[in-house]
Amino acid sequence: MELARSDFYQLMRLFEQEDNHKEEQTSEVAKEAVELYDRFISLEEYIYYKAIQRDRLWAESKIGEGTRKGFEQGLEKGLEQGIEKGIEQGKREENLKRACQLVKKKYKVDNLEWLKTCTSQQLDYLFDMIIDDINYDEFKKMICHYNQ
């Protein structure tokens, strides 16, 4: 079967927009193409395929929604933990600064690098021990060996 130019253009127009096939077709080729299309659309396998495709899209949207919610919750929890760690670190730095000032005043010592390696518990212990009347070396040894 030979296609005339107008038949070819009408056939091409069928695929330009989705609803063009619903119009009245003038060429035999276009009518045949519309018949084939209508038969294909009404096939059970096609309907089953479309149902599977719809279900897959729905599942993907739910997965995406769950991922987004999980990301938001993770971000929220991460911020909370970050704030807690920041507060904890700020308290430790403030305690370290106060400990250095107290030890400098009491023992008249400038080299206090060892205090930077102390844990928060050791610094708390330092504040308890600073009031005791002991020499610097003994004081340093007690703080460094303190484990809780």
Contacts in CASP RR format, 6 or more apart in sequence:
PFRMAT RR
TARGET T0000
AUTHOR 0000-0000-0000
METHOD contacts of the structure
MODEL  1
MELARSDFYQLMRLFEQEDNHKEEQTSEVAKEAVELYDRFISLEEYIYYK
AIQRDRLWAESKIGEGTRKGFEQGLEKGLEQGIEKGIEQGKREENLKRAC
QLVKKKYKVDNLEWLKTCTSQQLDYLFDMIIDDINYDEFKKMICHYNQ
1 29 0 8 1.000
3 11 0 8 1.000
3 29 0 8 1.000
4 27 0 8 1.000
6 27 0 8 1.000
7 27 0 8 1.000
7 28 0 8 1.000
7 29 0 8 1.000
7 30 0 8 1.000
8 29 0 8 1.000
10 25 0 8 1.000
10 26 0 8 1.000
10 27 0 8 1.000
10 29 0 8 1.000
10 30 0 8 1.000
11 27 0 8 1.000
11 29 0 8 1.000
11 30 0 8 1.000
11 33 0 8 1.000
13 20 0 8 1.000
14 20 0 8 1.000
14 21 0 8 1.000
14 25 0 8 1.000
14 30 0 8 1.000
14 33 0 8 1.000
14 34 0 8 1.000
14 37 0 8 1.000
21 33 0 8 1.000
21 34 0 8 1.000
21 37 0 8 1.000
21 38 0 8 1.000
25 31 0 8 1.000
25 34 0 8 1.000
40 46 0 8 1.000
88 120 0 8 1.000
91 120 0 8 1.000
92 120 0 8 1.000
92 123 0 8 1.000
95 120 0 8 1.000
95 123 0 8 1.000
95 124 0 8 1.000
95 127 0 8 1.000
96 115 0 8 1.000
96 116 0 8 1.000
96 118 0 8 1.000
96 123 0 8 1.000
98 127 0 8 1.000
99 115 0 8 1.000
99 118 0 8 1.000
99 123 0 8 1.000
99 126 0 8 1.000
99 127 0 8 1.000
100 112 0 8 1.000
100 115 0 8 1.000
102 126 0 8 1.000
102 127 0 8 1.000
102 130 0 8 1.000
103 109 0 8 1.000
103 112 0 8 1.000
103 115 0 8 1.000
103 126 0 8 1.000
103 130 0 8 1.000
103 139 0 8 1.000
104 110 0 8 1.000
104 112 0 8 1.000
106 130 0 8 1.000
107 136 0 8 1.000
107 139 0 8 1.000
109 136 0 8 1.000
114 140 0 8 1.000
114 144 0 8 1.000
115 123 0 8 1.000
115 126 0 8 1.000
118 126 0 8 1.000
118 143 0 8 1.000
118 144 0 8 1.000
121 146 0 8 1.000
121 147 0 8 1.000
121 148 0 8 1.000
122 143 0 8 1.000
122 144 0 8 1.000
122 146 0 8 1.000
125 142 0 8 1.000
125 143 0 8 1.000
125 146 0 8 1.000
125 148 0 8 1.000
126 143 0 8 1.000
129 139 0 8 1.000
129 142 0 8 1.000
129 143 0 8 1.000
130 139 0 8 1.000
132 139 0 8 1.000
134 142 0 8 1.000
END
